[in-house]
């Protein structure tokens, strides 16, 4: 097992064919992928300045 906890499944030739990750690490990767998908979807949306953002979201 490596320092980060992943384990590799190898074939009869010793080639890595799969990986076993700790569940928390897998969940974090899934969250990161979701966040990147959201960023990609919203890439063409107009942006606003920080002052406008503060006005909209002040409590």
C-alpha positions as CSV (number, residue, x, y, z in Angstrom):
1,X,0.0,0.0,0.0
2,X,1.3,3.5,-0.8
3,X,1.5,6.5,1.5
4,X,-1.9,7.8,0.2
5,X,-3.7,4.5,0.7
6,X,-4.4,3.4,-2.8
7,X,-3.8,-0.2,-3.9
8,X,-3.4,-1.5,-7.4
9,X,-4.9,-4.5,-9.0
10,X,-2.5,-6.1,-11.5
11,X,-3.0,-8.6,-14.3
12,X,-0.9,-11.7,-14.8
13,X,1.8,-9.7,-16.4
14,X,2.1,-7.2,-13.6
15,X,0.3,-4.4,-15.4
16,X,-1.8,-2.1,-13.3
17,X,-5.4,-2.6,-14.4
18,X,-7.4,-1.0,-11.6
19,X,-7.0,0.9,-8.4
20,X,-8.6,0.7,-5.0
21,X,-8.9,4.0,-3.2
22,X,-10.0,4.8,0.3
23,X,-13.7,5.8,0.2
24,X,-13.1,9.3,1.4
25,X,-10.5,9.9,-1.3
26,X,-12.9,8.6,-3.9
27,X,-15.8,10.8,-2.7
28,X,-13.5,13.9,-2.8
29,X,-12.5,13.0,-6.4
30,X,-16.2,12.8,-7.3
31,X,-16.9,16.2,-5.7
32,X,-14.0,17.7,-7.6
33,X,-15.3,16.3,-10.9
34,X,-18.8,17.6,-10.2
35,X,-17.3,21.1,-9.4
36,X,-15.3,21.1,-12.7
37,X,-18.5,20.1,-14.6
38,X,-20.4,23.0,-13.1
39,X,-17.6,25.4,-14.0
40,X,-17.6,24.1,-17.6
41,X,-21.4,24.5,-17.8
42,X,-21.2,28.1,-16.5
43,X,-18.2,29.2,-18.5
44,X,-20.1,31.4,-20.9
45,X,-22.2,33.1,-18.2
46,X,-21.5,36.8,-17.7
47,X,-19.4,37.7,-14.7
48,X,-20.0,40.4,-12.1
49,X,-17.6,42.6,-10.2
50,X,-16.8,42.0,-6.5
51,X,-18.7,45.1,-5.4
52,X,-21.8,44.0,-7.2
53,X,-21.4,40.5,-5.7
54,X,-21.2,42.0,-2.2
55,X,-24.3,44.1,-2.8
56,X,-26.3,41.1,-3.9
57,X,-25.2,38.9,-1.0
58,X,-24.8,41.2,2.0
59,X,-26.9,40.2,4.9
